Amino acid sequence: MKRTVLLIALLVVLPLGAEEITVDKILAAQSFGVSAEALLAKVNDPGTTVPILTPADAERLRAARVPEPVVAALLAKAPQTGAPPAAAALQPDNPRLLTLVKAVQAGTSESLLIDQIKQTGVSQRPSMNDLIYMKENKVPEGIIRALMDAPIITDAAGVAAAAGKAGALMPATAEIEVDGLVRKTGLTKKNRNGKLLLKKEKIEWLDGTNQADSFEMFPAGLKAVKTECLARPEGKFCHEVQLQMAKGDDFTFTDAKAEVGGNESIKALLTGLKALYPKLPIVEKLK
């Protein structure tokens, strides 16, 4: 009679087939006297599932003297919460930094990368996310500083430079932004910081202090471009550009970092002028 009751209890508490075995069902089955072997067989049944178990659940089972093999089998079969998934690798806001990091990791020298950045300029300043990305990928400080200091040139600038070197016609939509310039206004007025936006149809001066002092001029009205350069052992150092107008006042620009020996913005300006307006005469005054 007792054997029959135990069998009925086992069938009621732990029915055959697909079944979720909970802590309460194990404790109920054990209270009816179901053997450890039968409990273990049921837990290991392929059709049996076990819910997530907490440390408190395991303590309840052990406190009720459920055999350790049964507890271990339950814990092994229960879904594991585990550690949170690893965070996705940080990605830069500027996708061009992916190539830069690859170059650094490939062993390209820091000086070569800095020279490349100075010559080509950048399309945007590094964001905070970009700085973190470069720091995590061990980009040298010198390269990061070069990205912060290089002249800003829009994506079209690369097309412009390439077209200028190849003598090709520029697309009508091309434009080049050159930041880090100072407009010389004469002895009685303060020089103005800002940037030039070169387009096929016009040139815009975007004043960095007062928007009202911004203006535009037209390439058709330009007579020539005059640049002042210094002769140095490592090559000429051009530090000033003057846009000479056929009518009206001329416009003179220097590099914002001229006082500390910088001329990257002036170099970028000359590159852009040659690329977008190849027929415009450029006169160099070398000292």
Secondary structure, 3 states (H helix, E strand, C coil): CHHHHHHHHHHHHCCCCCEECCHHHHHHHHHCCCCHHHHHHHHHCCCEECCCCCHHHHHHHHHCCCCHHHHHHHHHHCCCCCCCCCCCCCCCCCCHHHHHHHHHHCCCCHHHHHHHHHHHCECCCCCHHHHHHHHHCCCCHHHHHHHHHCCECCHHHHHHHHHHHHCCCCCCCCEEEEEEEEEECCCCCCCEEEEEEEECCCEEEEECCCHHHCEEECHHHEEEEEEEEECCCCCCEEEEEEEEECCCCCEEEEECCHHHCCCHHHHHHHHHHHHHCCCCCEEEEEC
